[in-house]
Amino acid sequence: MQSPTYIPAEMAAQVVAGHEQEHVRNNAEKAQREGLNARSVVQIHTAICPECGRIYVSGGTTTTYYSTKEPLAGDESKGFNINVMA
């Protein structure tokens, strides 16, 4: 975990997004080294100041999902065909 850091309100979204992008890049590099695919989802969190009622960026979360690059045995054609019955 990281300690909270002061960021000027007008720069918070850009700083948090940049930080989360570092996680995306690091996870993509890890996946490539290990022969995997990586798909990352970034969330920017907001909160409301209880004193003044302003909305501010309070942090971010990156969630990365890893999958194999090669299809699993028996899955070679999965997703390529659609059977529609009328």
PyMOL Python script that loads the backbone (N, CA, C, O; Angstrom):
from pymol import cmd

cmd.read_pdbstr("""\
ATOM      1  N   MET A   1       0.842  -1.186   0.000  1.00  0.00           N
ATOM      2  CA  MET A   1       0.000   0.000   0.000  1.00  0.00           C
ATOM      3  C   MET A   1       0.881   1.241   0.000  1.00  0.00           C
ATOM      4  O   MET A   1       2.022   1.224   0.460  1.00  0.00           O
ATOM      5  N   GLN A   2       0.333   2.275  -0.512  1.00  0.00           N
ATOM      6  CA  GLN A   2       1.055   3.529  -0.547  1.00  0.00           C
ATOM      7  C   GLN A   2       0.443   4.503   0.437  1.00  0.00           C
ATOM      8  O   GLN A   2      -0.730   4.406   0.799  1.00  0.00           O
ATOM      9  N   SER A   3       1.259   5.430   0.851  1.00  0.00           N
ATOM     10  CA  SER A   3       0.774   6.476   1.744  1.00  0.00           C
ATOM     11  C   SER A   3       0.072   7.549   0.929  1.00  0.00           C
ATOM     12  O   SER A   3       0.455   7.800  -0.214  1.00  0.00           O
ATOM     13  N   PRO A   4      -0.942   8.183   1.488  1.00  0.00           N
ATOM     14  CA  PRO A   4      -1.589   9.285   0.788  1.00  0.00           C
ATOM     15  C   PRO A   4      -0.578  10.402   0.511  1.00  0.00           C
ATOM     16  O   PRO A   4       0.280  10.697   1.342  1.00  0.00           O
ATOM     17  N   THR A   5      -0.689  10.997  -0.634  1.00  0.00           N
ATOM     18  CA  THR A   5       0.210  12.070  -1.039  1.00  0.00           C
ATOM     19  C   THR A   5      -0.618  13.262  -1.461  1.00  0.00           C
ATOM     20  O   THR A   5      -1.637  13.107  -2.134  1.00  0.00           O
ATOM     21  N   TYR A   6      -0.187  14.464  -1.069  1.00  0.00           N
ATOM     22  CA  TYR A   6      -0.906  15.673  -1.482  1.00  0.00           C
ATOM     23  C   TYR A   6      -0.623  15.940  -2.951  1.00  0.00           C
ATOM     24  O   TYR A   6       0.527  15.951  -3.391  1.00  0.00           O
ATOM     25  N   ILE A   7      -1.693  16.153  -3.695  1.00  0.00           N
ATOM     26  CA  ILE A   7      -1.617  16.538  -5.104  1.00  0.00           C
ATOM     27  C   ILE A   7      -2.583  17.692  -5.273  1.00  0.00           C
ATOM     28  O   ILE A   7      -3.729  17.595  -4.833  1.00  0.00           O
ATOM     29  N   PRO A   8      -2.157  18.791  -5.901  1.00  0.00           N
ATOM     30  CA  PRO A   8      -3.093  19.889  -6.133  1.00  0.00           C
ATOM     31  C   PRO A   8      -4.334  19.395  -6.875  1.00  0.00           C
ATOM     32  O   PRO A   8      -4.225  18.604  -7.811  1.00  0.00           O
ATOM     33  N   ALA A   9      -5.492  19.853  -6.465  1.00  0.00           N
ATOM     34  CA  ALA A   9      -6.767  19.371  -7.005  1.00  0.00           C
ATOM     35  C   ALA A   9      -6.840  19.445  -8.529  1.00  0.00           C
ATOM     36  O   ALA A   9      -7.386  18.542  -9.165  1.00  0.00           O
ATOM     37  N   GLU A  10      -6.303  20.498  -9.114  1.00  0.00           N
ATOM     38  CA  GLU A  10      -6.388  20.653 -10.571  1.00  0.00           C
ATOM     39  C   GLU A  10      -5.486  19.672 -11.324  1.00  0.00           C
ATOM     40  O   GLU A  10      -5.622  19.525 -12.539  1.00  0.00           O
ATOM     41  N   MET A  11      -4.572  19.004 -10.625  1.00  0.00           N
ATOM     42  CA  MET A  11      -3.674  18.051 -11.270  1.00  0.00           C
ATOM     43  C   MET A  11      -3.967  16.607 -10.880  1.00  0.00           C
ATOM     44  O   MET A  11      -3.362  15.690 -11.435  1.00  0.00           O
ATOM     45  N   ALA A  12      -4.866  16.389  -9.956  1.00  0.00           N
ATOM     46  CA  ALA A  12      -5.073  15.062  -9.384  1.00  0.00           C
ATOM     47  C   ALA A  12      -5.439  14.010 -10.424  1.00  0.00           C
ATOM     48  O   ALA A  12      -4.855  12.927 -10.428  1.00  0.00           O
ATOM     49  N   ALA A  13      -6.372  14.298 -11.286  1.00  0.00           N
ATOM     50  CA  ALA A  13      -6.810  13.296 -12.273  1.00  0.00           C
ATOM     51  C   ALA A  13      -5.652  12.873 -13.172  1.00  0.00           C
ATOM     52  O   ALA A  13      -5.485  11.683 -13.437  1.00  0.00           O
ATOM     53  N   GLN A  14      -4.853  13.824 -13.643  1.00  0.00           N
ATOM     54  CA  GLN A  14      -3.736  13.503 -14.527  1.00  0.00           C
ATOM     55  C   GLN A  14      -2.661  12.706 -13.793  1.00  0.00           C
ATOM     56  O   GLN A  14      -2.107  11.757 -14.348  1.00  0.00           O
ATOM     57  N   VAL A  15      -2.366  13.084 -12.553  1.00  0.00           N
ATOM     58  CA  VAL A  15      -1.330  12.390 -11.789  1.00  0.00           C
ATOM     59  C   VAL A  15      -1.762  10.962 -11.480  1.00  0.00           C
ATOM     60  O   VAL A  15      -0.978  10.028 -11.650  1.00  0.00           O
ATOM     61  N   VAL A  16      -2.992  10.784 -11.032  1.00  0.00           N
ATOM     62  CA  VAL A  16      -3.486   9.448 -10.712  1.00  0.00           C
ATOM     63  C   VAL A  16      -3.548   8.590 -11.975  1.00  0.00           C
ATOM     64  O   VAL A  16      -3.142   7.428 -11.947  1.00  0.00           O
ATOM     65  N   ALA A  17      -4.043   9.137 -13.066  1.00  0.00           N
ATOM     66  CA  ALA A  17      -4.114   8.380 -14.320  1.00  0.00           C
ATOM     67  C   ALA A  17      -2.713   7.977 -14.786  1.00  0.00           C
ATOM     68  O   ALA A  17      -2.513   6.853 -15.248  1.00  0.00           O
ATOM     69  N   GLY A  18      -1.756   8.877 -14.670  1.00  0.00           N
ATOM     70  CA  GLY A  18      -0.374   8.562 -15.039  1.00  0.00           C
ATOM     71  C   GLY A  18       0.203   7.446 -14.190  1.00  0.00           C
ATOM     72  O   GLY A  18       0.890   6.560 -14.698  1.00  0.00           O
ATOM     73  N   HIS A  19      -0.078   7.490 -12.906  1.00  0.00           N
ATOM     74  CA  HIS A  19       0.404   6.451 -11.992  1.00  0.00           C
ATOM     75  C   HIS A  19      -0.214   5.095 -12.337  1.00  0.00           C
ATOM     76  O   HIS A  19       0.484   4.081 -12.368  1.00  0.00           O
ATOM     77  N   GLU A  20      -1.506   5.080 -12.593  1.00  0.00           N
ATOM     78  CA  GLU A  20      -2.171   3.825 -12.948  1.00  0.00           C
ATOM     79  C   GLU A  20      -1.651   3.300 -14.283  1.00  0.00           C
ATOM     80  O   GLU A  20      -1.565   2.088 -14.475  1.00  0.00           O
ATOM     81  N   GLN A  21      -1.305   4.190 -15.203  1.00  0.00           N
ATOM     82  CA  GLN A  21      -0.743   3.770 -16.487  1.00  0.00           C
ATOM     83  C   GLN A  21       0.589   3.055 -16.291  1.00  0.00           C
ATOM     84  O   GLN A  21       0.920   2.150 -17.056  1.00  0.00           O
ATOM     85  N   GLU A  22       1.361   3.450 -15.269  1.00  0.00           N
ATOM     86  CA  GLU A  22       2.600   2.740 -14.954  1.00  0.00           C
ATOM     87  C   GLU A  22       2.299   1.286 -14.602  1.00  0.00           C
ATOM     88  O   GLU A  22       3.011   0.377 -15.030  1.00  0.00           O
ATOM     89  N   HIS A  23       1.240   1.072 -13.819  1.00  0.00           N
ATOM     90  CA  HIS A  23       0.848  -0.298 -13.479  1.00  0.00           C
ATOM     91  C   HIS A  23       0.476  -1.079 -14.742  1.00  0.00           C
ATOM     92  O   HIS A  23       0.876  -2.233 -14.896  1.00  0.00           O
ATOM     93  N   VAL A  24      -0.281  -0.461 -15.637  1.00  0.00           N
ATOM     94  CA  VAL A  24      -0.688  -1.124 -16.885  1.00  0.00           C
ATOM     95  C   VAL A  24       0.554  -1.523 -17.678  1.00  0.00           C
ATOM     96  O   VAL A  24       0.652  -2.653 -18.156  1.00  0.00           O
ATOM     97  N   ARG A  25       1.488  -0.608 -17.816  1.00  0.00           N
ATOM     98  CA  ARG A  25       2.707  -0.880 -18.580  1.00  0.00           C
ATOM     99  C   ARG A  25       3.525  -2.003 -17.925  1.00  0.00           C
ATOM    100  O   ARG A  25       3.989  -2.915 -18.611  1.00  0.00           O
ATOM    101  N   ASN A  26       3.699  -1.935 -16.609  1.00  0.00           N
ATOM    102  CA  ASN A  26       4.462  -2.973 -15.911  1.00  0.00           C
ATOM    103  C   ASN A  26       3.805  -4.340 -16.045  1.00  0.00           C
ATOM    104  O   ASN A  26       4.495  -5.340 -16.240  1.00  0.00           O
ATOM    105  N   ASN A  27       2.485  -4.394 -15.944  1.00  0.00           N
ATOM    106  CA  ASN A  27       1.767  -5.668 -16.066  1.00  0.00           C
ATOM    107  C   ASN A  27       1.847  -6.213 -17.489  1.00  0.00           C
ATOM    108  O   ASN A  27       1.935  -7.426 -17.681  1.00  0.00           O
ATOM    109  N   ALA A  28       1.817  -5.337 -18.481  1.00  0.00           N
ATOM    110  CA  ALA A  28       1.942  -5.772 -19.881  1.00  0.00           C
ATOM    111  C   ALA A  28       3.334  -6.345 -20.130  1.00  0.00           C
ATOM    112  O   ALA A  28       3.476  -7.348 -20.829  1.00  0.00           O
ATOM    113  N   GLU A  29       4.366  -5.712 -19.559  1.00  0.00           N
ATOM    114  CA  GLU A  29       5.732  -6.215 -19.709  1.00  0.00           C
ATOM    115  C   GLU A  29       5.877  -7.575 -19.026  1.00  0.00           C
ATOM    116  O   GLU A  29       6.513  -8.477 -19.570  1.00  0.00           O
ATOM    117  N   LYS A  30       5.295  -7.723 -17.845  1.00  0.00           N
ATOM    118  CA  LYS A  30       5.327  -8.999 -17.119  1.00  0.00           C
ATOM    119  C   LYS A  30       4.661 -10.085 -17.953  1.00  0.00           C
ATOM    120  O   LYS A  30       5.195 -11.186 -18.083  1.00  0.00           O
ATOM    121  N   ALA A  31       3.492  -9.778 -18.518  1.00  0.00           N
ATOM    122  CA  ALA A  31       2.769 -10.756 -19.329  1.00  0.00           C
ATOM    123  C   ALA A  31       3.599 -11.170 -20.534  1.00  0.00           C
ATOM    124  O   ALA A  31       3.649 -12.353 -20.871  1.00  0.00           O
ATOM    125  N   GLN A  32       4.240 -10.229 -21.180  1.00  0.00           N
ATOM    126  CA  GLN A  32       5.045 -10.546 -22.359  1.00  0.00           C
ATOM    127  C   GLN A  32       6.215 -11.456 -21.987  1.00  0.00           C
ATOM    128  O   GLN A  32       6.521 -12.405 -22.709  1.00  0.00           O
ATOM    129  N   ARG A  33       6.871 -11.165 -20.857  1.00  0.00           N
ATOM    130  CA  ARG A  33       7.983 -12.010 -20.398  1.00  0.00           C
ATOM    131  C   ARG A  33       7.528 -13.439 -20.126  1.00  0.00           C
ATOM    132  O   ARG A  33       8.275 -14.389 -20.357  1.00  0.00           O
ATOM    133  N   GLU A  34       6.292 -13.588 -19.631  1.00  0.00           N
ATOM    134  CA  GLU A  34       5.778 -14.897 -19.249  1.00  0.00           C
ATOM    135  C   GLU A  34       4.951 -15.564 -20.349  1.00  0.00           C
ATOM    136  O   GLU A  34       4.385 -16.637 -20.138  1.00  0.00           O
ATOM    137  N   GLY A  35       4.880 -14.931 -21.523  1.00  0.00           N
ATOM    138  CA  GLY A  35       4.156 -15.514 -22.647  1.00  0.00           C
ATOM    139  C   GLY A  35       2.647 -15.465 -22.487  1.00  0.00           C
ATOM    140  O   GLY A  35       1.948 -16.355 -22.973  1.00  0.00           O
ATOM    141  N   LEU A  36       2.136 -14.450 -21.821  1.00  0.00           N
ATOM    142  CA  LEU A  36       0.705 -14.311 -21.569  1.00  0.00           C
ATOM    143  C   LEU A  36       0.155 -13.066 -22.235  1.00  0.00           C
ATOM    144  O   LEU A  36       0.908 -12.194 -22.669  1.00  0.00           O
ATOM    145  N   ASN A  37      -1.157 -12.993 -22.310  1.00  0.00           N
ATOM    146  CA  ASN A  37      -1.847 -11.760 -22.695  1.00  0.00           C
ATOM    147  C   ASN A  37      -2.293 -11.075 -21.414  1.00  0.00           C
ATOM    148  O   ASN A  37      -2.648 -11.741 -20.443  1.00  0.00           O
ATOM    149  N   ALA A  38      -2.277  -9.756 -21.407  1.00  0.00           N
ATOM    150  CA  ALA A  38      -2.735  -9.003 -20.249  1.00  0.00           C
ATOM    151  C   ALA A  38      -3.803  -8.010 -20.695  1.00  0.00           C
ATOM    152  O   ALA A  38      -3.658  -7.342 -21.718  1.00  0.00           O
ATOM    153  N   ARG A  39      -4.876  -7.924 -19.911  1.00  0.00           N
ATOM    154  CA  ARG A  39      -5.925  -6.930 -20.144  1.00  0.00           C
ATOM    155  C   ARG A  39      -6.130  -6.201 -18.824  1.00  0.00           C
ATOM    156  O   ARG A  39      -6.484  -6.811 -17.814  1.00  0.00           O
ATOM    157  N   SER A  40      -5.908  -4.907 -18.839  1.00  0.00           N
ATOM    158  CA  SER A  40      -6.007  -4.116 -17.618  1.00  0.00           C
ATOM    159  C   SER A  40      -7.215  -3.191 -17.659  1.00  0.00           C
ATOM    160  O   SER A  40      -7.574  -2.646 -18.703  1.00  0.00           O
ATOM    161  N   VAL A  41      -7.828  -3.032 -16.496  1.00  0.00           N
ATOM    162  CA  VAL A  41      -8.954  -2.117 -16.316  1.00  0.00           C
ATOM    163  C   VAL A  41      -8.528  -1.100 -15.267  1.00  0.00           C
ATOM    164  O   VAL A  41      -8.136  -1.466 -14.159  1.00  0.00           O
ATOM    165  N   VAL A  42      -8.608   0.170 -15.619  1.00  0.00           N
ATOM    166  CA  VAL A  42      -8.215   1.236 -14.703  1.00  0.00           C
ATOM    167  C   VAL A  42      -9.461   1.962 -14.222  1.00  0.00           C
ATOM    168  O   VAL A  42     -10.330   2.333 -15.012  1.00  0.00           O
ATOM    169  N   GLN A  43      -9.530   2.157 -12.909  1.00  0.00           N
ATOM    170  CA  GLN A  43     -10.624   2.924 -12.306  1.00  0.00           C
ATOM    171  C   GLN A  43     -10.019   4.126 -11.587  1.00  0.00           C
ATOM    172  O   GLN A  43      -9.058   3.990 -10.830  1.00  0.00           O
ATOM    173  N   ILE A  44     -10.585   5.287 -11.829  1.00  0.00           N
ATOM    174  CA  ILE A  44     -10.202   6.498 -11.104  1.00  0.00           C
ATOM    175  C   ILE A  44     -11.310   6.753 -10.090  1.00  0.00           C
ATOM    176  O   ILE A  44     -12.478   6.880 -10.457  1.00  0.00           O
ATOM    177  N   HIS A  45     -10.943   6.827  -8.818  1.00  0.00           N
ATOM    178  CA  HIS A  45     -11.917   6.973  -7.743  1.00  0.00           C
ATOM    179  C   HIS A  45     -12.108   8.446  -7.371  1.00  0.00           C
ATOM    180  O   HIS A  45     -11.166   9.238  -7.389  1.00  0.00           O
ATOM    181  N   THR A  46     -13.327   8.782  -7.042  1.00  0.00           N
ATOM    182  CA  THR A  46     -13.629  10.127  -6.560  1.00  0.00           C
ATOM    183  C   THR A  46     -14.303  10.034  -5.196  1.00  0.00           C
ATOM    184  O   THR A  46     -14.818   8.987  -4.804  1.00  0.00           O
ATOM    185  N   ALA A  47     -14.285  11.140  -4.498  1.00  0.00           N
ATOM    186  CA  ALA A  47     -14.944  11.236  -3.197  1.00  0.00           C
ATOM    187  C   ALA A  47     -15.510  12.644  -3.068  1.00  0.00           C
ATOM    188  O   ALA A  47     -15.226  13.520  -3.884  1.00  0.00           O
ATOM    189  N   ILE A  48     -16.302  12.842  -2.046  1.00  0.00           N
ATOM    190  CA  ILE A  48     -16.895  14.148  -1.784  1.00  0.00           C
ATOM    191  C   ILE A  48     -16.388  14.650  -0.444  1.00  0.00           C
ATOM    192  O   ILE A  48     -16.464  13.944   0.562  1.00  0.00           O
ATOM    193  N   CYS A  49     -15.873  15.865  -0.433  1.00  0.00           N
ATOM    194  CA  CYS A  49     -15.397  16.477   0.804  1.00  0.00           C
ATOM    195  C   CYS A  49     -16.594  16.717   1.725  1.00  0.00           C
ATOM    196  O   CYS A  49     -17.552  17.379   1.325  1.00  0.00           O
ATOM    197  N   PRO A  50     -16.554  16.187   2.953  1.00  0.00           N
ATOM    198  CA  PRO A  50     -17.691  16.358   3.853  1.00  0.00           C
ATOM    199  C   PRO A  50     -17.850  17.804   4.344  1.00  0.00           C
ATOM    200  O   PRO A  50     -18.936  18.204   4.765  1.00  0.00           O
ATOM    201  N   GLU A  51     -16.770  18.578   4.289  1.00  0.00           N
ATOM    202  CA  GLU A  51     -16.823  19.962   4.769  1.00  0.00           C
ATOM    203  C   GLU A  51     -17.366  20.936   3.737  1.00  0.00           C
ATOM    204  O   GLU A  51     -18.211  21.779   4.040  1.00  0.00           O
ATOM    205  N   CYS A  52     -16.857  20.805   2.491  1.00  0.00           N
ATOM    206  CA  CYS A  52     -17.255  21.789   1.479  1.00  0.00           C
ATOM    207  C   CYS A  52     -18.138  21.218   0.378  1.00  0.00           C
ATOM    208  O   CYS A  52     -18.711  21.978  -0.403  1.00  0.00           O
ATOM    209  N   GLY A  53     -18.261  19.885   0.299  1.00  0.00           N
ATOM    210  CA  GLY A  53     -19.125  19.269  -0.699  1.00  0.00           C
ATOM    211  C   GLY A  53     -18.509  19.125  -2.077  1.00  0.00           C
ATOM    212  O   GLY A  53     -19.193  18.699  -3.008  1.00  0.00           O
ATOM    213  N   ARG A  54     -17.234  19.467  -2.238  1.00  0.00           N
ATOM    214  CA  ARG A  54     -16.581  19.338  -3.540  1.00  0.00           C
ATOM    215  C   ARG A  54     -16.232  17.887  -3.842  1.00  0.00           C
ATOM    216  O   ARG A  54     -15.901  17.108  -2.949  1.00  0.00           O
ATOM    217  N   ILE A  55     -16.313  17.549  -5.117  1.00  0.00           N
ATOM    218  CA  ILE A  55     -15.912  16.222  -5.585  1.00  0.00           C
ATOM    219  C   ILE A  55     -14.432  16.304  -5.944  1.00  0.00           C
ATOM    220  O   ILE A  55     -13.996  17.252  -6.598  1.00  0.00           O
ATOM    221  N   TYR A  56     -13.661  15.305  -5.510  1.00  0.00           N
ATOM    222  CA  TYR A  56     -12.229  15.293  -5.815  1.00  0.00           C
ATOM    223  C   TYR A  56     -11.778  13.877  -6.160  1.00  0.00           C
ATOM    224  O   TYR A  56     -12.438  12.898  -5.810  1.00  0.00           O
ATOM    225  N   VAL A  57     -10.644  13.785  -6.850  1.00  0.00           N
ATOM    226  CA  VAL A  57     -10.064  12.492  -7.204  1.00  0.00           C
ATOM    227  C   VAL A  57      -9.345  11.968  -5.970  1.00  0.00           C
ATOM    228  O   VAL A  57      -8.452  12.623  -5.433  1.00  0.00           O
ATOM    229  N   SER A  58      -9.746  10.771  -5.525  1.00  0.00           N
ATOM    230  CA  SER A  58      -9.190  10.237  -4.285  1.00  0.00           C
ATOM    231  C   SER A  58      -8.227   9.070  -4.503  1.00  0.00           C
ATOM    232  O   SER A  58      -7.638   8.580  -3.540  1.00  0.00           O
ATOM    233  N   GLY A  59      -8.056   8.620  -5.731  1.00  0.00           N
ATOM    234  CA  GLY A  59      -7.113   7.535  -5.994  1.00  0.00           C
ATOM    235  C   GLY A  59      -7.483   6.760  -7.232  1.00  0.00           C
ATOM    236  O   GLY A  59      -8.346   7.170  -8.009  1.00  0.00           O
ATOM    237  N   GLY A  60      -6.820   5.631  -7.408  1.00  0.00           N
ATOM    238  CA  GLY A  60      -7.079   4.805  -8.574  1.00  0.00           C
ATOM    239  C   GLY A  60      -6.773   3.356  -8.287  1.00  0.00           C
ATOM    240  O   GLY A  60      -6.064   3.026  -7.337  1.00  0.00           O
ATOM    241  N   THR A  61      -7.319   2.498  -9.122  1.00  0.00           N
ATOM    242  CA  THR A  61      -7.091   1.060  -9.008  1.00  0.00           C
ATOM    243  C   THR A  61      -6.894   0.490 -10.408  1.00  0.00           C
ATOM    244  O   THR A  61      -7.641   0.803 -11.334  1.00  0.00           O
ATOM    245  N   THR A  62      -5.876  -0.350 -10.543  1.00  0.00           N
ATOM    246  CA  THR A  62      -5.666  -1.079 -11.790  1.00  0.00           C
ATOM    247  C   THR A  62      -5.854  -2.558 -11.506  1.00  0.00           C
ATOM    248  O   THR A  62      -5.218  -3.113 -10.609  1.00  0.00           O
ATOM    249  N   THR A  63      -6.729  -3.194 -12.271  1.00  0.00           N
ATOM    250  CA  THR A  63      -6.946  -4.634 -12.164  1.00  0.00           C
ATOM    251  C   THR A  63      -6.519  -5.243 -13.489  1.00  0.00           C
ATOM    252  O   THR A  63      -6.977  -4.820 -14.551  1.00  0.00           O
ATOM    253  N   THR A  64      -5.641  -6.236 -13.425  1.00  0.00           N
ATOM    254  CA  THR A  64      -5.136  -6.863 -14.645  1.00  0.00           C
ATOM    255  C   THR A  64      -5.535  -8.325 -14.682  1.00  0.00           C
ATOM    256  O   THR A  64      -5.393  -9.051 -13.698  1.00  0.00           O
ATOM    257  N   TYR A  65      -6.036  -8.743 -15.834  1.00  0.00           N
ATOM    258  CA  TYR A  65      -6.430 -10.128 -16.072  1.00  0.00           C
ATOM    259  C   TYR A  65      -5.430 -10.729 -17.055  1.00  0.00           C
ATOM    260  O   TYR A  65      -5.152 -10.153 -18.106  1.00  0.00           O
ATOM    261  N   TYR A  66      -4.901 -11.884 -16.700  1.00  0.00           N
ATOM    262  CA  TYR A  66      -3.927 -12.564 -17.545  1.00  0.00           C
ATOM    263  C   TYR A  66      -4.571 -13.787 -18.180  1.00  0.00           C
ATOM    264  O   TYR A  66      -5.388 -14.468 -17.561  1.00  0.00           O
ATOM    265  N   SER A  67      -4.190 -14.056 -19.427  1.00  0.00           N
ATOM    266  CA  SER A  67      -4.665 -15.256 -20.109  1.00  0.00           C
ATOM    267  C   SER A  67      -3.545 -15.793 -20.984  1.00  0.00           C
ATOM    268  O   SER A  67      -2.595 -15.079 -21.307  1.00  0.00           O
ATOM    269  N   THR A  68      -3.668 -17.061 -21.362  1.00  0.00           N
ATOM    270  CA  THR A  68      -2.646 -17.672 -22.210  1.00  0.00           C
ATOM    271  C   THR A  68      -2.793 -17.170 -23.639  1.00  0.00           C
ATOM    272  O   THR A  68      -3.888 -16.821 -24.081  1.00  0.00           O
ATOM    273  N   LYS A  69      -1.687 -17.139 -24.343  1.00  0.00           N
ATOM    274  CA  LYS A  69      -1.719 -16.719 -25.744  1.00  0.00           C
ATOM    275  C   LYS A  69      -2.190 -17.846 -26.652  1.00  0.00           C
ATOM    276  O   LYS A  69      -2.851 -17.604 -27.661  1.00  0.00           O
ATOM    277  N   GLU A  70      -1.850 -19.070 -26.293  1.00  0.00           N
ATOM    278  CA  GLU A  70      -2.214 -20.219 -27.101  1.00  0.00           C
ATOM    279  C   GLU A  70      -3.563 -20.762 -26.644  1.00  0.00           C
ATOM    280  O   GLU A  70      -3.835 -20.808 -25.444  1.00  0.00           O
ATOM    281  N   PRO A  71      -4.412 -21.176 -27.589  1.00  0.00           N
ATOM    282  CA  PRO A  71      -5.689 -21.760 -27.176  1.00  0.00           C
ATOM    283  C   PRO A  71      -5.456 -23.062 -26.421  1.00  0.00           C
ATOM    284  O   PRO A  71      -4.498 -23.783 -26.702  1.00  0.00           O
ATOM    285  N   LEU A  72      -6.309 -23.355 -25.485  1.00  0.00           N
ATOM    286  CA  LEU A  72      -6.240 -24.604 -24.741  1.00  0.00           C
ATOM    287  C   LEU A  72      -6.676 -25.753 -25.631  1.00  0.00           C
ATOM    288  O   LEU A  72      -7.424 -25.548 -26.586  1.00  0.00           O
ATOM    289  N   ALA A  73      -6.222 -26.946 -25.331  1.00  0.00           N
ATOM    290  CA  ALA A  73      -6.586 -28.125 -26.122  1.00  0.00           C
ATOM    291  C   ALA A  73      -8.097 -28.238 -26.226  1.00  0.00           C
ATOM    292  O   ALA A  73      -8.802 -28.173 -25.220  1.00  0.00           O
ATOM    293  N   GLY A  74      -8.591 -28.407 -27.445  1.00  0.00           N
ATOM    294  CA  GLY A  74     -10.028 -28.530 -27.665  1.00  0.00           C
ATOM    295  C   GLY A  74     -10.728 -27.196 -27.858  1.00  0.00           C
ATOM    296  O   GLY A  74     -11.910 -27.175 -28.204  1.00  0.00           O
ATOM    297  N   ASP A  75     -10.039 -26.085 -27.645  1.00  0.00           N
ATOM    298  CA  ASP A  75     -10.651 -24.759 -27.763  1.00  0.00           C
ATOM    299  C   ASP A  75     -10.241 -24.039 -29.050  1.00  0.00           C
ATOM    300  O   ASP A  75     -10.518 -22.850 -29.207  1.00  0.00           O
ATOM    301  N   GLU A  76      -9.580 -24.754 -29.977  1.00  0.00           N
ATOM    302  CA  GLU A  76      -9.049 -24.097 -31.170  1.00  0.00           C
ATOM    303  C   GLU A  76     -10.106 -23.360 -31.985  1.00  0.00           C
ATOM    304  O   GLU A  76      -9.830 -22.303 -32.554  1.00  0.00           O
ATOM    305  N   SER A  77     -11.321 -23.919 -32.043  1.00  0.00           N
ATOM    306  CA  SER A  77     -12.353 -23.293 -32.879  1.00  0.00           C
ATOM    307  C   SER A  77     -13.368 -22.512 -32.071  1.00  0.00           C
ATOM    308  O   SER A  77     -14.306 -21.954 -32.641  1.00  0.00           O
ATOM    309  N   LYS A  78     -13.207 -22.457 -30.751  1.00  0.00           N
ATOM    310  CA  LYS A  78     -14.191 -21.767 -29.923  1.00  0.00           C
ATOM    311  C   LYS A  78     -14.232 -20.288 -30.305  1.00  0.00           C
ATOM    312  O   LYS A  78     -13.195 -19.627 -30.362  1.00  0.00           O
ATOM    313  N   GLY A  79     -15.406 -19.789 -30.558  1.00  0.00           N
ATOM    314  CA  GLY A  79     -15.577 -18.368 -30.873  1.00  0.00           C
ATOM    315  C   GLY A  79     -15.540 -18.057 -32.352  1.00  0.00           C
ATOM    316  O   GLY A  79     -15.813 -16.920 -32.735  1.00  0.00           O
ATOM    317  N   PHE A  80     -15.210 -19.031 -33.212  1.00  0.00           N
ATOM    318  CA  PHE A  80     -15.119 -18.766 -34.625  1.00  0.00           C
ATOM    319  C   PHE A  80     -16.416 -19.048 -35.369  1.00  0.00           C
ATOM    320  O   PHE A  80     -16.631 -18.509 -36.455  1.00  0.00           O
ATOM    321  N   ASN A  81     -17.275 -19.874 -34.810  1.00  0.00           N
ATOM    322  CA  ASN A  81     -18.502 -20.264 -35.496  1.00  0.00           C
ATOM    323  C   ASN A  81     -19.709 -19.893 -34.655  1.00  0.00           C
ATOM    324  O   ASN A  81     -19.693 -19.989 -33.428  1.00  0.00           O
ATOM    325  N   ILE A  82     -20.744 -19.471 -35.341  1.00  0.00           N
ATOM    326  CA  ILE A  82     -22.015 -19.183 -34.675  1.00  0.00           C
ATOM    327  C   ILE A  82     -23.089 -19.979 -35.403  1.00  0.00           C
ATOM    328  O   ILE A  82     -23.253 -19.860 -36.617  1.00  0.00           O
ATOM    329  N   ASN A  83     -23.810 -20.781 -34.654  1.00  0.00           N
ATOM    330  CA  ASN A  83     -24.916 -21.545 -35.240  1.00  0.00           C
ATOM    331  C   ASN A  83     -26.211 -20.855 -34.867  1.00  0.00           C
ATOM    332  O   ASN A  83     -26.529 -20.718 -33.686  1.00  0.00           O
ATOM    333  N   VAL A  84     -26.961 -20.418 -35.869  1.00  0.00           N
ATOM    334  CA  VAL A  84     -28.234 -19.759 -35.632  1.00  0.00           C
ATOM    335  C   VAL A  84     -29.331 -20.669 -36.163  1.00  0.00           C
ATOM    336  O   VAL A  84     -29.351 -21.031 -37.340  1.00  0.00           O
ATOM    337  N   MET A  85     -30.233 -21.026 -35.276  1.00  0.00           N
ATOM    338  CA  MET A  85     -31.340 -21.888 -35.685  1.00  0.00           C
ATOM    339  C   MET A  85     -32.601 -21.055 -35.757  1.00  0.00           C
ATOM    340  O   MET A  85     -32.918 -20.315 -34.826  1.00  0.00           O
ATOM    341  N   ALA A  86     -33.314 -21.172 -36.850  1.00  0.00           N
ATOM    342  CA  ALA A  86     -34.534 -20.397 -37.037  1.00  0.00           C
ATOM    343  C   ALA A  86     -35.746 -21.170 -36.616  1.00  0.00           C
ATOM    344  O   ALA A  86     -36.864 -20.663 -36.707  1.00  0.00           O
TER     345      ALA A  86
END
""", "prot")
cmd.dss("prot")
cmd.show_as("cartoon", "prot")
cmd.util.cbc("prot")
cmd.orient("prot")
